[in-house]
Amino acid sequence: MKGMIHKTVTISKTANIDPSVEIGPYSIIGENVIIKKNTVIGPYTFIEHSEIGENCKISNHVSLGNPGQDVKYKGQKTKVVVGNNCIIREFATIHRGSITEMTKVGNDCFLMAYSHVGHDSRIGNGVVMANCASLGGHVVIEDRAIIGALAGMHQFARVGRLSILGGGTIASQDVIPYTMSHGNHSKLYGLNRIGLVRAGFSKQTIDNIKYAYRTLFHSKLPFQKALSILEGEVKQLGPEVKHMLDFIRTTQRGICHPPKK
């Protein structure tokens, strides 16, 4: 099906746009842009140095591919990559990489109004960012995580798979997979059990994750001792727990913990 590009749209000669793409009035498609089939771009949107996948819905007044807000950026050739089936709502911004090749958003993501993805960040598949959620540079958000409205992520921090960052939360350290976190600064408040069930995790898998969480944070063992014990049991606990432990071992900023009682 042939798309429709409004006569007021400005398109760079270097842009590669599939014939099925629709673009609304007064949008600007700048240099080095690829837009794949069946994607819809709303009015007054600005896109440059970006690759956008198939079947995306990009609303009005979105900005993709501007240089990152990073004093280290000296004009390197970088880009934004957005996967397939993404929804990006009005006034959202995604800045391109500064010192790495790209800022990347996976497939099936939903970035709500006024959300911001900073330079060099990596967002996995199925991630939801609610209104005004903001990621600093080099942030990593793993698959199917949820970032609540008005939440903020410190640069280089991470949110693990299937975790929830509550509305208004400020996370300056990593939020481990499968958990819920909230507050300023962010603290852990147990497992995202509903999310695990919806993701199809078996009862045994959820019980294993629960055991690992309790061993780490509620066993009264020194944290590193608890981590070592779990690593010794990881074959029995399964790949989900292994992912949690590997996430902890690779932290650069430290991890969020439950509040002290």
N, C-alpha and C positions, 0 to 999 in steps of 0.2 A: 504494500500500500504506500502510495506516495504521500509524503508529509507536506506541511505547509510552512513556509518561511515568510513572515510578514515583510512587506516591502520596505519598512523602516529599519530593518536589522542591518547592522554593519558586520561584514564577515571578511577576515583576513584571507589573502590569497594562499596562505600556508595552511589554512584549516582544511580538515578532511571530514566531511559531514555526510553520513549515510542519507540516501534519498528519502527514507521513511521518517526522518527526524522532523519534529515541529518546533518552531521557534517563534515566540511572541514578540509583540511590538517593542522597538527601541532597545532590544538587547544588542550587546557587542560581543562578537566572537573574535578574539584576538589571535595572535600568532601561536603556532604549534599546538593546535587543538585537534583532537580526534573525538567525534561523537558517533557512537554506534547505533544500530538500528532500533527503531521504535521508541527512542527517547524523546521526551517532551520538555522543552525549555520555556519557562514563563517570560513575561515582559520585564524589561528593564534589568535584565541579568547580565553580568559581566563574567566572561570566561576567557582565560588565556593560559598557555602552557599546561594544558590539562588533557587527560584521556578519560572519557566517560563511557561506561559500558552500555549494554543493551537494556531497554525497558525501564529506564530511569525516569523519574518525575521530579523535575527541578522547578521550583516555584519562582515567583517574581522577586526581583531585587536580591538575588543570590550572587555572591562573589566567589569565584573559584580561580585559583592560580596566581593571585597576587604574591609578590615577594614576602617572605616571612618577616616578622617583626624581630629581627636578629641583627645586631651590629656586626656580626661576623660575616654576614652575607655580602659578597663582593661581585655579584652579577653572574655567578655560575649558572650553567644550563641545568635547571632542575624542573620538576613538574609535580602536578597532582594526578593521582590515578584513583578513579572511582569505579567500583565493580558494577555488576549487573543488578537490576531490580532494586535500586536504591531510591529513597524518597528524601529530598532535601528541601526543606521548607523556607519560607520567606526570610530574607535578611541573614541567612546562615553564611558563614565565611570559612573557607578552607585555604590556607596559605601553602604555597609550594615549598619544597625542601630548601634548606639553606646550605648546610655542609654535607648532606647526603643527597642521593639522587632524587628522592621523591617523598611526598606525603601521600599515604595510601589509605583508602577506605575500601573495605571488602564488599562482598555481595550482600544484598538483602538488608541493608542498614537503613535506619530512619533517623535523620537529623532534623530535629524540630526547629521552630522559629528562633532566630538569633543565636543558635549554637555556633561554637567556634572550634575549629581544629587547627592547632598551631603547627608551625613548620616541622617537618621531619617526623611527624607522628605516624603511628601505624594503628589502624582500627581493623579488627577482625570482621568476620561474617556475622550478620544478624544482630549487630549492636544498635541500641537505641540511646540517643542523646536527647533529653527533654529540653524544653525551652530555656535558652540562655546558659546552658551548660557550656563550660569552657575548658579546653585542653591547652596547656602550655606546650612548648616545643619538646620534641622527642618523647612524647607520651606514648605508651602502648596500652591499647584496650583489647583484650582477648575476646574470642567469639562469644556472642550472646550475652554480653554484659549490658547492664542498664546504668546510665548516668543520669541522675535526677536533675530536675530543674534547678538552675542557679548554682549547681555544683561546680567546683573548680579543681583542676588537677595541676599540681606543681610540675615543672619541666622534669623530664626523665622518670617520672613516676609511672606505675603500671596498675592496671586493674585486671584481675584474673578472670578466667572463663566463668560465665554464668554468675558473676557477682553483681551486687547492686550497690551503687553509691547513692545514698539518700539525698533528697532535695536540700540544697543549701550547704552541702558538705564541702569542706576544704580538705583535700587529701595531699599531703606532702610526702607520704610514704606509700609503699605498694600495698594494695588490697589483694589478699591472696584469693585464689579461685574458690568458687562455690559459697561465698560468704556475703553477709550484709554489713554495710558500714555506714556510719553517720557521725556528724558532728564537726566541730572546728577546735582542734584538728581531729581527723577521722579516727573513730574507734570501731572495733568489730563487735557485732551484736548477733553472733550465731550464724547458722547456715541459711542459705537461700533454699529452704526445703521445697517450697512450692515450685520454684524454678527448676530444681532437680527433677521433681516428679514430671513436670511438663516437658522436660527434655528427654523423658523416657528412661531415666536411670532406674535400675532395679532396686528393690528394697535392700538387698545385700550390699549393693554399691553405695547407697546412701548411708547404710549403717557403718560401712568401712570409712567413709569420709567423716562421719560423726565421731567415730572412734579416734581418727587421726586428729581432728580438731580438739577434742577433749584432752588427748594426750599432750598436745602442744601447749594448750592454754589453761587447762584446769586440773592437771595431774599433780601440781606442786613440784614437779621435776624441773631442774634447770632447763631452760629452753633448748640449748644445744644438745643436752643429754636426751631429751625427749625426741628431738629431730633425728639423732643417731639411732635410737631404738626403732623408730618408725622406718627408717631406711633399711634396717635389718629385717623388717617384716614386709617389705614392699611387694615381694612376689605374691604373698598371700592377700595383700590388700588391694592389688589391682592397679591398672594404668591411671585411673583417675587420681588416686592418692599419690602415685608416683609423680604425676604432673604437678600436684600441689607442692610436694617436697622439692622438686626441681625448681619450681618458681621461687620458693623461699631461698634456696641455695644461690640463685643467680641475682638476687636483689642488689641494686646499687645504692638505694636510699634507705634500706631497712623496711620492715613491714609494719603495718598497723596491728595493734594488739587490742584485746578487750579492755574496757575501762577497769581501773583498779578498784577493788571493793573496800 
